[in-house]
Amino acid sequence: MIVSSKVTAEYKQTPVVHYLARRFTYRPQTEWLMLVQDGRVLCNGRVCTPDSLVTQGDVVACELPDEPLPDRFDFNYQIVYEDTWLLGINKPGHLLVHDKRRFAQANLIYHLRVRHEPPYPEAALVNRLDKDTSGVVIAARDSQTLRLMQQLFAEQQVTKEYLAVVRGVPSPSSGIIDQPIGPLPSLPGVYRFGVTTEGKTAVTHYETLQTFGSRFALLRLFPKTGRTHQLRVHLQAMGHTIVGDVLYTLPDDAYLAWFEQKQPFPHEPITRQALHCTRVQFEHPHTTRPCTIEASLPADMTSLLKVVAKARD
C-alpha cells in the first residue's frame, strides 16, 4: 500500500524521518527510519536517505506493508438507502467509518469505494459514527451533494434518532440535557470528553422507551448538536452510562490496561457500547422532499435486550 502527503509550512527543512514520525504518529520514529533505510520512502519521486530534508510543498510517498486487521472487525454493513445523490448505510459496531492511518483499508469508506460490489468510488462521508456505535451513516455521491448535506448538518436541519441501553432508570423519564462538552485532561492514550464549563454547547433530548426493573432502561435520544461523544458524555453525566461503554465507565489507568489486553469488557453482556443510530431525517437537498433513512437494530443489541429483560429485579 502506498500513502503520500504534501509537506506543510511547519515542516520547512525538516529531516524526512522526523517529518514522518511527527506527522504520522501511529508508527514510532525507529520504524520510519527502517522504512527510509529500506528505500521505501520517496520525496518528489526520488528515494530518500536518512539525511534527506523535506520542505513545504514536497510530496512524500511511502510504500507501507499491509497491516493485519483489528481483532474485532465487522464488514457486515447494509446499504439501506440509495438514490442518484446519496447512500444510506447501516453500519455495524466494530467498524471504523474511515481511517487514513494504520488501518487505511479496514474501514467503511474504503470498502465502499474499492471492495463493495459494485464499488462506489465517488462516495464521501457526510456524517460519522464512533467505531463501536452502529447505525445510519450517510455518504454523498458527488461534491455538490456533500457540500449541501454538510450544510444541513451544520445548520441543525437534520433530525437524528438513537437508541441506547443504559444502566439504571432516568428520572424524570424524559427531558433535555443541556450541558457543555469539552475534552478532559487524561493520561496519554486516553481521549475522553466530559461536561465542563469551558466546553461547547451541547443539547440532547431523551425519552425512556422501556425499563427493566431498576437496573436497565432503553432510551430514545435526539442530539440537537453534534459534539464528540455527546450522547455517551451526557448519559454518564446523568448517572446512566451506556451498557458496554468501557471508556466512560473505567478510570484512565484501568481503561489503558483493558485496551492493552484486547479483552472484552468484563461482566458486560455486549462487546461495545449499546448505542445505535436508528433514524436520520432531513429535506433532500435535490428533490426538496422529506427523506428518512432507517437502520434496524443490530443482533448484538437485540440479544442484549433479551439479557437485560431476564435481569429484572
C-alpha positions, 0 to 999 in steps of 0.5 A, spaced: 500 500 500 502 506 498 500 513 502 503 520 500 502 527 503 504 534 501 509 537 506 506 543 510 509 550 512 511 547 519 515 542 516 520 547 512 527 543 512 525 538 516 529 531 516 524 526 512 524 521 518 522 526 523 517 529 518 514 522 518 514 520 525 511 527 527 506 527 522 504 520 522 504 518 529 501 511 529 508 508 527 514 510 532 520 514 529 525 507 529 520 504 524 520 510 519 527 510 519 527 502 517 522 504 512 527 510 509 533 505 510 529 500 506 528 505 500 521 505 501 520 512 502 520 517 496 520 525 496 518 528 489 519 521 486 526 520 488 528 515 494 530 518 500 536 517 505 536 518 512 539 525 511 534 527 506 530 534 508 523 535 506 520 542 505 513 545 504 510 543 498 514 536 497 510 530 496 512 524 500 510 517 498 511 511 502 510 504 500 507 501 507 506 493 508 499 491 509 497 491 516 493 485 519 486 487 521 483 489 528 481 483 532 474 485 532 472 487 525 465 487 522 464 488 514 457 486 515 454 493 513 447 494 509 446 499 504 439 501 506 438 507 502 440 509 495 438 514 490 442 518 484 445 523 490 446 519 496 447 512 500 444 510 506 448 505 510 447 501 516 453 500 519 455 495 524 459 496 531 466 494 530 467 498 524 471 504 523 467 509 518 474 511 515 481 511 517 487 514 513 492 511 518 494 504 520 488 501 518 487 505 511 483 499 508 479 496 514 474 501 514 467 503 511 469 508 506 474 504 503 470 498 502 465 502 499 469 505 494 474 499 492 471 492 495 463 493 495 460 490 489 459 494 485 464 499 488 462 506 489 468 510 488 465 517 488 462 516 495 464 521 501 462 521 508 457 526 510 456 524 517 460 519 522 459 514 527 464 512 533 467 505 531 463 501 536 456 505 535 452 502 529 447 505 525 445 510 519 451 513 516 450 517 510 455 518 504 454 523 498 455 521 491 458 527 488 461 534 491 455 538 490 451 533 494 456 533 500 457 540 500 449 541 501 448 535 506 454 538 510 450 544 510 444 541 513 448 538 518 451 544 520 445 548 520 441 543 525 436 541 519 437 534 520 433 530 525 437 524 528 434 518 532 438 513 537 437 508 541 441 506 547 441 501 553 443 504 559 444 502 566 439 504 571 432 508 570 432 516 568 428 520 572 424 524 570 423 519 564 424 524 559 427 531 558 433 535 555 440 535 557 443 541 556 450 541 558 457 543 555 462 538 552 469 539 552 475 534 552 478 532 559 485 532 561 487 524 561 493 520 561 496 519 554 492 514 550 486 516 553 481 521 549 475 522 553 470 528 553 466 530 559 461 536 561 465 542 563 464 549 563 469 551 558 466 546 553 461 547 547 454 547 547 451 541 547 443 539 547 440 532 547 433 530 548 431 523 551 425 519 552 425 512 556 422 507 551 422 501 556 425 499 563 427 493 566 426 493 573 431 498 576 437 496 573 436 497 565 432 502 561 432 503 553 432 510 551 430 514 545 435 520 544 435 526 539 442 530 539 440 537 537 448 538 536 453 534 534 459 534 539 464 528 540 461 523 544 455 527 546 450 522 547 455 517 551 458 524 555 451 526 557 448 519 559 454 518 564 453 525 566 446 523 568 448 517 572 446 512 566 452 510 562 451 506 556 451 498 557 458 496 554 461 503 554 468 501 557 471 508 556 466 512 560 465 507 565 473 505 567 478 510 570 484 512 565 489 507 568 484 501 568 481 503 561 489 503 558 490 496 561 483 493 558 485 496 551 492 493 552 489 486 553 484 486 547 479 483 552 472 484 552 469 488 557 468 484 563 461 482 566 458 486 560 453 482 556 455 486 549 462 487 546 461 495 545 457 500 547 449 499 546 448 505 542 445 505 535 443 510 530 436 508 528 433 514 524 436 520 520 431 525 517 432 531 513 429 535 506 433 532 500 437 537 498 435 535 490 428 533 490 426 538 496 422 532 499 422 529 506 427 523 506 428 518 512 433 513 512 432 507 517 437 502 520 434 496 524 437 494 530 443 490 530 443 482 533 448 484 538 443 489 541 437 485 540 440 479 544 442 484 549 435 486 550 433 479 551 439 479 557 437 485 560 429 483 560 431 476 564 435 481 569 429 484 572 429 485 579 
